[in-house]
Amino acid sequence: MRLMVTGGAGFIGSNYIRMLLNGELKGISKIIVLDKLTYSGNKQNLIDLDSSLYEFIQGDICDADLVSKLSRRVDAIVNFAAESHVDRSIDSSKVFIQTNVLGAHTLLESARKNNLSTFLQVSTDEVYGSISEGSWDEDFPVQPNSPYAASKASADLISQAYYRTYGMDVRITRCSNNYGPYQYPEKVIPLFITNLIEGKKVPLYGQGLNIRDWLHVTDHCRGIHLVLTKGKSGDVFNIGGGRELSNIDLTRIILQTIGASEESIERVADRFGHDFRYSLSIEKITKQLGYKPVVDFESGISQTIEWYKSNQEWWKPLVIN
């Protein structure tokens, strides 16, 4: 299969490219990476990889001419490209609509017109809203609460419409909170780790009682590839890590692992419209495709902390003081 990976220089996309090139994920004969290289897209994420094994194109997924040209050279698209930081979407939502909605539409149109075999939209559990108990399955209606989540839900709905209207092979994955190497240090885990490395406090929203399910990025990439290679047209699959933690418990684990005390916690005003809890059921992808997360959280967070300690030349230029 010849594959175009959009957003391939970002956190999750670059980890996916890495796993394709090192042979952990198989079945791909050609890789084109398309990335706009915005603030969170970083070509340094790919710099150690053999550039003869993939083709990198700097460009915008909203550029219909470029997307169409590249689509004619591949069989499938995996769309990682997205604006993804909730706080930024609250401050300014326009770019989220442009990239996450109009960009996805541009890719879908190109895939349709060029008769691509498969289009995989990488989405998020945030489209479901917030849930106080139990877990969402894939039939749960989308009820997004932030501009970011609403933009991703919109892209999901457009993708499903292309499946139903045009009969395209469109597949959607919805993941829980990712962590791991190469994550931009505005997100909570790398933010807390890099702050502690630099001797700063960690900003904890409110009482830290909000709950998230944590998924190592490599497990997420394994799930995505299963859906790409073994899923079926029109399907939605949740991909979770199976480890729910409140934000205060997450913070304490990071503090303990890195050797800091709770005096390093700085309480800050809570986020507007902060969803209380996300929880995905992964029964469908487990039963149908054999997915199982293999990185337990304690090992994953230790490895992630060590990565940020050992790669300060990567993240220090990205930190805004």
VEXDO-283775 format. One record per residue (C-alpha): residue number from 1; residue in three letters; y, x, z. Coordinates in nm, 2 decimals, always signed. Layout:
<pts>
<pt NUM,ALA,<Y,X,Z>>
...
</pts>
This chain:
<pts>
<pt 1,MET,<+0.00,+0.00,+0.00>>
<pt 2,ARG,<+0.35,+0.13,-0.09>>
<pt 3,LEU,<+0.59,+0.04,+0.19>>
<pt 4,MET,<+0.96,+0.02,+0.25>>
<pt 5,VAL,<+1.06,+0.05,+0.61>>
<pt 6,THR,<+1.41,-0.07,+0.68>>
<pt 7,GLY,<+1.58,+0.06,+0.99>>
<pt 8,GLY,<+1.34,+0.35,+0.98>>
<pt 9,ALA,<+1.57,+0.59,+1.15>>
<pt 10,GLY,<+1.61,+0.37,+1.46>>
<pt 11,PHE,<+1.41,+0.38,+1.78>>
<pt 12,ILE,<+1.12,+0.16,+1.69>>
<pt 13,GLY,<+1.13,+0.22,+1.32>>
<pt 14,SER,<+1.12,+0.60,+1.36>>
<pt 15,ASN,<+0.83,+0.58,+1.59>>
<pt 16,TYR,<+0.65,+0.37,+1.33>>
<pt 17,ILE,<+0.72,+0.62,+1.06>>
<pt 18,ARG,<+0.59,+0.90,+1.29>>
<pt 19,MET,<+0.26,+0.71,+1.36>>
<pt 20,LEU,<+0.21,+0.65,+0.98>>
<pt 21,LEU,<+0.27,+1.02,+0.90>>
<pt 22,ASN,<+0.05,+1.16,+1.18>>
<pt 23,GLY,<-0.24,+0.93,+1.07>>
<pt 24,GLU,<-0.25,+0.70,+1.38>>
<pt 25,LEU,<-0.17,+0.41,+1.14>>
<pt 26,LYS,<-0.35,+0.40,+0.81>>
<pt 27,GLY,<-0.35,+0.23,+0.47>>
<pt 28,ILE,<+0.00,+0.33,+0.34>>
<pt 29,SER,<+0.02,+0.55,+0.03>>
<pt 30,LYS,<+0.40,+0.57,-0.01>>
<pt 31,ILE,<+0.69,+0.53,+0.24>>
<pt 32,ILE,<+1.05,+0.46,+0.15>>
<pt 33,VAL,<+1.28,+0.46,+0.46>>
<pt 34,LEU,<+1.61,+0.27,+0.42>>
<pt 35,ASP,<+1.86,+0.30,+0.70>>
<pt 36,LYS,<+2.24,+0.26,+0.71>>
<pt 37,LEU,<+2.27,+0.52,+0.99>>
<pt 38,THR,<+2.50,+0.32,+1.21>>
<pt 39,TYR,<+2.55,+0.45,+1.57>>
<pt 40,SER,<+2.19,+0.37,+1.67>>
<pt 41,GLY,<+2.03,+0.49,+1.35>>
<pt 42,ASN,<+1.98,+0.86,+1.38>>
<pt 43,LYS,<+1.83,+1.09,+1.11>>
<pt 44,GLN,<+1.76,+1.33,+1.39>>
<pt 45,ASN,<+1.48,+1.09,+1.49>>
<pt 46,LEU,<+1.29,+1.20,+1.17>>
<pt 47,ILE,<+1.40,+1.56,+1.14>>
<pt 48,ASP,<+1.08,+1.72,+1.26>>
<pt 49,LEU,<+0.87,+1.51,+1.01>>
<pt 50,ASP,<+0.75,+1.64,+0.68>>
<pt 51,SER,<+1.01,+1.51,+0.44>>
<pt 52,SER,<+0.78,+1.54,+0.14>>
<pt 53,LEU,<+0.57,+1.26,+0.29>>
<pt 54,TYR,<+0.84,+1.00,+0.27>>
<pt 55,GLU,<+1.17,+0.92,+0.09>>
<pt 56,PHE,<+1.48,+0.86,+0.29>>
<pt 57,ILE,<+1.76,+0.65,+0.15>>
<pt 58,GLN,<+2.08,+0.59,+0.34>>
<pt 59,GLY,<+2.20,+0.24,+0.26>>
<pt 60,ASP,<+2.27,-0.11,+0.38>>
<pt 61,ILE,<+2.01,-0.39,+0.38>>
<pt 62,CYS,<+2.30,-0.62,+0.28>>
<pt 63,ASP,<+2.34,-0.42,-0.05>>
<pt 64,ALA,<+2.15,-0.65,-0.28>>
<pt 65,ASP,<+2.15,-0.41,-0.58>>
<pt 66,LEU,<+2.01,-0.12,-0.38>>
<pt 67,VAL,<+1.75,-0.34,-0.20>>
<pt 68,SER,<+1.64,-0.48,-0.53>>
<pt 69,LYS,<+1.61,-0.14,-0.69>>
<pt 70,LEU,<+1.40,-0.01,-0.40>>
<pt 71,SER,<+1.19,-0.32,-0.38>>
<pt 72,ARG,<+1.06,-0.27,-0.73>>
<pt 73,ARG,<+0.90,+0.05,-0.61>>
<pt 74,VAL,<+0.70,-0.09,-0.32>>
<pt 75,ASP,<+0.44,-0.35,-0.24>>
<pt 76,ALA,<+0.57,-0.46,+0.11>>
<pt 77,ILE,<+0.87,-0.44,+0.34>>
<pt 78,VAL,<+0.87,-0.41,+0.72>>
<pt 79,ASN,<+1.22,-0.50,+0.84>>
<pt 80,PHE,<+1.32,-0.32,+1.16>>
<pt 81,ALA,<+1.68,-0.30,+1.06>>
<pt 82,ALA,<+1.89,-0.49,+1.32>>
<pt 83,GLU,<+2.18,-0.48,+1.56>>
<pt 84,SER,<+2.00,-0.52,+1.89>>
<pt 85,HIS,<+2.21,-0.46,+2.20>>
<pt 86,VAL,<+2.28,-0.79,+2.38>>
<pt 87,ASP,<+2.60,-0.67,+2.55>>
<pt 88,ARG,<+2.75,-0.56,+2.21>>
<pt 89,SER,<+2.67,-0.90,+2.07>>
<pt 90,ILE,<+2.85,-1.07,+2.35>>
<pt 91,ASP,<+3.16,-0.85,+2.29>>
<pt 92,SER,<+3.15,-0.89,+1.91>>
<pt 93,SER,<+2.89,-1.09,+1.73>>
<pt 94,LYS,<+3.00,-1.07,+1.37>>
<pt 95,VAL,<+2.81,-0.76,+1.28>>
<pt 96,PHE,<+2.50,-0.92,+1.43>>
<pt 97,ILE,<+2.52,-1.21,+1.19>>
<pt 98,GLN,<+2.59,-0.98,+0.90>>
<pt 99,THR,<+2.30,-0.74,+0.96>>
<pt 100,ASN,<+2.04,-0.96,+1.13>>
<pt 101,VAL,<+2.09,-1.28,+0.93>>
<pt 102,LEU,<+2.25,-1.19,+0.59>>
<pt 103,GLY,<+2.06,-0.86,+0.58>>
<pt 104,ALA,<+1.72,-1.03,+0.64>>
<pt 105,HIS,<+1.81,-1.29,+0.37>>
<pt 106,THR,<+1.90,-1.01,+0.12>>
<pt 107,LEU,<+1.56,-0.85,+0.18>>
<pt 108,LEU,<+1.38,-1.18,+0.15>>
<pt 109,GLU,<+1.55,-1.26,-0.18>>
<pt 110,SER,<+1.46,-0.92,-0.32>>
<pt 111,ALA,<+1.10,-0.95,-0.20>>
<pt 112,ARG,<+1.08,-1.29,-0.37>>
<pt 113,LYS,<+1.24,-1.19,-0.70>>
<pt 114,ASN,<+1.03,-0.87,-0.72>>
<pt 115,ASN,<+0.70,-1.04,-0.62>>
<pt 116,LEU,<+0.63,-0.82,-0.33>>
<pt 117,SER,<+0.29,-0.88,-0.16>>
<pt 118,THR,<+0.42,-0.90,+0.20>>
<pt 119,PHE,<+0.74,-0.92,+0.40>>
<pt 120,LEU,<+0.71,-0.85,+0.78>>
<pt 121,GLN,<+1.01,-0.95,+1.00>>
<pt 122,VAL,<+1.02,-0.76,+1.33>>
<pt 123,SER,<+1.17,-1.00,+1.58>>
<pt 124,THR,<+1.20,-1.03,+1.96>>
<pt 125,ASP,<+1.09,-1.24,+2.25>>
<pt 126,GLU,<+1.46,-1.32,+2.32>>
<pt 127,VAL,<+1.45,-1.59,+2.05>>
<pt 128,TYR,<+1.25,-1.81,+2.29>>
<pt 129,GLY,<+1.53,-1.82,+2.55>>
<pt 130,SER,<+1.43,-1.79,+2.91>>
<pt 131,ILE,<+1.12,-1.91,+3.10>>
<pt 132,SER,<+1.09,-1.95,+3.48>>
<pt 133,GLU,<+0.71,-1.96,+3.49>>
<pt 134,GLY,<+0.42,-1.93,+3.24>>
<pt 135,SER,<+0.44,-1.75,+2.91>>
<pt 136,TRP,<+0.55,-1.84,+2.56>>
<pt 137,ASP,<+0.30,-1.88,+2.28>>
<pt 138,GLU,<+0.39,-1.86,+1.92>>
<pt 139,ASP,<+0.43,-2.24,+1.89>>
<pt 140,PHE,<+0.71,-2.25,+2.15>>
<pt 141,PRO,<+1.04,-2.36,+1.99>>
<pt 142,VAL,<+1.31,-2.10,+1.96>>
<pt 143,GLN,<+1.60,-2.15,+2.21>>
<pt 144,PRO,<+1.81,-1.84,+2.19>>
<pt 145,ASN,<+2.09,-1.79,+2.45>>
<pt 146,SER,<+2.28,-1.48,+2.33>>
<pt 147,PRO,<+2.45,-1.41,+1.99>>
<pt 148,TYR,<+2.19,-1.13,+1.94>>
<pt 149,ALA,<+1.90,-1.37,+2.01>>
<pt 150,ALA,<+2.05,-1.64,+1.79>>
<pt 151,SER,<+2.09,-1.40,+1.50>>
<pt 152,LYS,<+1.72,-1.29,+1.53>>
<pt 153,ALA,<+1.61,-1.65,+1.56>>
<pt 154,SER,<+1.81,-1.73,+1.25>>
<pt 155,ALA,<+1.63,-1.45,+1.06>>
<pt 156,ASP,<+1.29,-1.58,+1.18>>
<pt 157,LEU,<+1.37,-1.93,+1.06>>
<pt 158,ILE,<+1.49,-1.81,+0.72>>
<pt 159,SER,<+1.17,-1.60,+0.69>>
<pt 160,GLN,<+0.96,-1.90,+0.77>>
<pt 161,ALA,<+1.15,-2.11,+0.52>>
<pt 162,TYR,<+1.07,-1.86,+0.24>>
<pt 163,TYR,<+0.70,-1.89,+0.33>>
<pt 164,ARG,<+0.71,-2.27,+0.32>>
<pt 165,THR,<+0.95,-2.31,+0.02>>
<pt 166,TYR,<+0.84,-2.02,-0.21>>
<pt 167,GLY,<+0.49,-1.95,-0.08>>
<pt 168,MET,<+0.58,-1.59,+0.00>>
<pt 169,ASP,<+0.36,-1.39,+0.22>>
<pt 170,VAL,<+0.59,-1.36,+0.52>>
<pt 171,ARG,<+0.48,-1.26,+0.87>>
<pt 172,ILE,<+0.68,-1.24,+1.19>>
<pt 173,THR,<+0.62,-1.03,+1.51>>
<pt 174,ARG,<+0.80,-1.10,+1.84>>
<pt 175,CYS,<+0.79,-0.82,+2.09>>
<pt 176,SER,<+0.88,-0.78,+2.46>>
<pt 177,ASN,<+1.11,-0.51,+2.59>>
<pt 178,ASN,<+1.03,-0.17,+2.43>>
<pt 179,TYR,<+1.07,+0.17,+2.59>>
<pt 180,GLY,<+0.97,+0.52,+2.49>>
<pt 181,PRO,<+1.11,+0.83,+2.31>>
<pt 182,TYR,<+1.41,+0.82,+2.07>>
<pt 183,GLN,<+1.55,+0.50,+2.23>>
<pt 184,TYR,<+1.93,+0.50,+2.21>>
<pt 185,PRO,<+2.07,+0.56,+2.56>>
<pt 186,GLU,<+2.26,+0.23,+2.59>>
<pt 187,LYS,<+1.94,+0.05,+2.67>>
<pt 188,VAL,<+1.84,+0.01,+3.04>>
<pt 189,ILE,<+1.55,+0.26,+3.07>>
<pt 190,PRO,<+1.71,+0.56,+2.87>>
<pt 191,LEU,<+2.05,+0.48,+3.03>>
<pt 192,PHE,<+1.91,+0.50,+3.38>>
<pt 193,ILE,<+1.70,+0.81,+3.30>>
<pt 194,THR,<+1.99,+1.00,+3.13>>
<pt 195,ASN,<+2.24,+0.90,+3.41>>
<pt 196,LEU,<+2.00,+1.03,+3.67>>
<pt 197,ILE,<+1.95,+1.35,+3.48>>
<pt 198,GLU,<+2.33,+1.40,+3.48>>
<pt 199,GLY,<+2.36,+1.31,+3.85>>
<pt 200,LYS,<+2.52,+0.97,+3.79>>
<pt 201,LYS,<+2.45,+0.64,+3.94>>
<pt 202,VAL,<+2.25,+0.37,+3.76>>
<pt 203,PRO,<+2.44,+0.04,+3.69>>
<pt 204,LEU,<+2.22,-0.25,+3.80>>
<pt 205,TYR,<+2.32,-0.61,+3.70>>
<pt 206,GLY,<+2.36,-0.85,+3.99>>
<pt 207,GLN,<+2.07,-0.85,+4.24>>
<pt 208,GLY,<+1.83,-0.71,+3.98>>
<pt 209,LEU,<+1.60,-1.01,+4.00>>
<pt 210,ASN,<+1.58,-1.07,+3.62>>
<pt 211,ILE,<+1.23,-1.02,+3.49>>
<pt 212,ARG,<+1.11,-0.85,+3.17>>
<pt 213,ASP,<+0.77,-0.76,+3.02>>
<pt 214,TRP,<+0.76,-0.39,+2.92>>
<pt 215,LEU,<+0.59,-0.26,+2.61>>
<pt 216,HIS,<+0.56,+0.11,+2.51>>
<pt 217,VAL,<+0.69,+0.16,+2.16>>
<pt 218,THR,<+0.37,+0.30,+2.03>>
<pt 219,ASP,<+0.18,-0.01,+2.14>>
<pt 220,HIS,<+0.44,-0.22,+1.96>>
<pt 221,CYS,<+0.39,-0.01,+1.64>>
<pt 222,ARG,<+0.02,-0.06,+1.66>>
<pt 223,GLY,<+0.06,-0.43,+1.69>>
<pt 224,ILE,<+0.30,-0.44,+1.40>>
<pt 225,HIS,<+0.06,-0.25,+1.18>>
<pt 226,LEU,<-0.22,-0.48,+1.27>>
<pt 227,VAL,<-0.01,-0.78,+1.16>>
<pt 228,LEU,<+0.08,-0.60,+0.84>>
<pt 229,THR,<-0.27,-0.50,+0.74>>
<pt 230,LYS,<-0.48,-0.78,+0.90>>
<pt 231,GLY,<-0.25,-1.08,+0.96>>
<pt 232,LYS,<-0.22,-1.37,+0.74>>
<pt 233,SER,<+0.07,-1.53,+0.54>>
<pt 234,GLY,<+0.31,-1.75,+0.74>>
<pt 235,ASP,<+0.18,-1.64,+1.08>>
<pt 236,VAL,<+0.39,-1.54,+1.39>>
<pt 237,PHE,<+0.24,-1.30,+1.64>>
<pt 238,ASN,<+0.37,-1.21,+1.99>>
<pt 239,ILE,<+0.33,-0.85,+2.09>>
<pt 240,GLY,<+0.36,-0.77,+2.46>>
<pt 241,GLY,<+0.29,-0.49,+2.70>>
<pt 242,GLY,<+0.15,-0.70,+2.99>>
<pt 243,ARG,<+0.36,-0.55,+3.26>>
<pt 244,GLU,<+0.63,-0.78,+3.41>>
<pt 245,LEU,<+0.89,-0.62,+3.64>>
<pt 246,SER,<+1.21,-0.74,+3.79>>
<pt 247,ASN,<+1.50,-0.51,+3.71>>
<pt 248,ILE,<+1.52,-0.39,+4.07>>
<pt 249,ASP,<+1.15,-0.30,+4.07>>
<pt 250,LEU,<+1.19,-0.12,+3.73>>
<pt 251,THR,<+1.49,+0.07,+3.88>>
<pt 252,ARG,<+1.29,+0.17,+4.19>>
<pt 253,ILE,<+1.00,+0.30,+3.97>>
<pt 254,ILE,<+1.24,+0.51,+3.77>>
<pt 255,LEU,<+1.41,+0.64,+4.08>>
<pt 256,GLN,<+1.08,+0.73,+4.25>>
<pt 257,THR,<+0.94,+0.89,+3.94>>
<pt 258,ILE,<+1.25,+1.11,+3.88>>
<pt 259,GLY,<+1.29,+1.19,+4.25>>
<pt 260,ALA,<+1.61,+1.00,+4.33>>
<pt 261,SER,<+1.70,+0.76,+4.62>>
<pt 262,GLU,<+1.83,+0.41,+4.61>>
<pt 263,GLU,<+2.17,+0.55,+4.69>>
<pt 264,SER,<+2.19,+0.61,+4.31>>
<pt 265,ILE,<+2.20,+0.24,+4.24>>
<pt 266,GLU,<+2.54,+0.09,+4.16>>
<pt 267,ARG,<+2.56,-0.29,+4.16>>
<pt 268,VAL,<+2.77,-0.42,+3.87>>
<pt 269,ALA,<+2.88,-0.77,+3.76>>
<pt 270,ASP,<+2.60,-0.96,+3.59>>
<pt 271,ARG,<+2.59,-1.01,+3.22>>
<pt 272,PHE,<+2.72,-1.34,+3.08>>
<pt 273,GLY,<+2.44,-1.58,+3.02>>
<pt 274,HIS,<+2.18,-1.34,+3.15>>
<pt 275,ASP,<+1.83,-1.48,+3.07>>
<pt 276,PHE,<+1.63,-1.48,+3.39>>
<pt 277,ARG,<+1.28,-1.41,+3.26>>
<pt 278,TYR,<+1.09,-1.33,+2.94>>
<pt 279,SER,<+0.71,-1.36,+2.92>>
<pt 280,LEU,<+0.49,-1.35,+2.61>>
<pt 281,SER,<+0.14,-1.47,+2.57>>
<pt 282,ILE,<-0.05,-1.22,+2.36>>
<pt 283,GLU,<-0.37,-1.42,+2.34>>
<pt 284,LYS,<-0.33,-1.49,+1.97>>
<pt 285,ILE,<-0.29,-1.13,+1.85>>
<pt 286,THR,<-0.56,-1.02,+2.09>>
<pt 287,LYS,<-0.82,-1.27,+1.97>>
<pt 288,GLN,<-0.74,-1.27,+1.60>>
<pt 289,LEU,<-0.65,-0.91,+1.54>>
<pt 290,GLY,<-0.80,-0.71,+1.83>>
<pt 291,TYR,<-0.46,-0.60,+1.97>>
<pt 292,LYS,<-0.46,-0.44,+2.32>>
<pt 293,PRO,<-0.18,-0.23,+2.48>>
<pt 294,VAL,<-0.32,+0.11,+2.57>>
<pt 295,VAL,<-0.02,+0.27,+2.74>>
<pt 296,ASP,<+0.00,+0.17,+3.11>>
<pt 297,PHE,<+0.35,+0.15,+3.24>>
<pt 298,GLU,<+0.34,+0.42,+3.50>>
<pt 299,SER,<+0.20,+0.67,+3.25>>
<pt 300,GLY,<+0.45,+0.55,+2.98>>
<pt 301,ILE,<+0.75,+0.58,+3.20>>
<pt 302,SER,<+0.65,+0.93,+3.33>>
<pt 303,GLN,<+0.61,+1.04,+2.97>>
<pt 304,THR,<+0.94,+0.89,+2.87>>
<pt 305,ILE,<+1.13,+1.05,+3.15>>
<pt 306,GLU,<+0.98,+1.39,+3.06>>
<pt 307,TRP,<+1.08,+1.33,+2.70>>
<pt 308,TYR,<+1.44,+1.27,+2.79>>
<pt 309,LYS,<+1.44,+1.58,+3.02>>
<pt 310,SER,<+1.30,+1.79,+2.74>>
<pt 311,ASN,<+1.52,+1.66,+2.46>>
<pt 312,GLN,<+1.87,+1.67,+2.61>>
<pt 313,GLU,<+2.00,+1.81,+2.28>>
<pt 314,TRP,<+1.90,+1.48,+2.12>>
<pt 315,TRP,<+2.07,+1.24,+2.36>>
<pt 316,LYS,<+2.36,+1.42,+2.51>>
<pt 317,PRO,<+2.57,+1.39,+2.19>>
<pt 318,LEU,<+2.51,+1.01,+2.20>>
<pt 319,VAL,<+2.62,+0.96,+2.56>>
<pt 320,ILE,<+2.97,+0.81,+2.60>>
<pt 321,ASN,<+3.13,+0.94,+2.93>>
</pts>
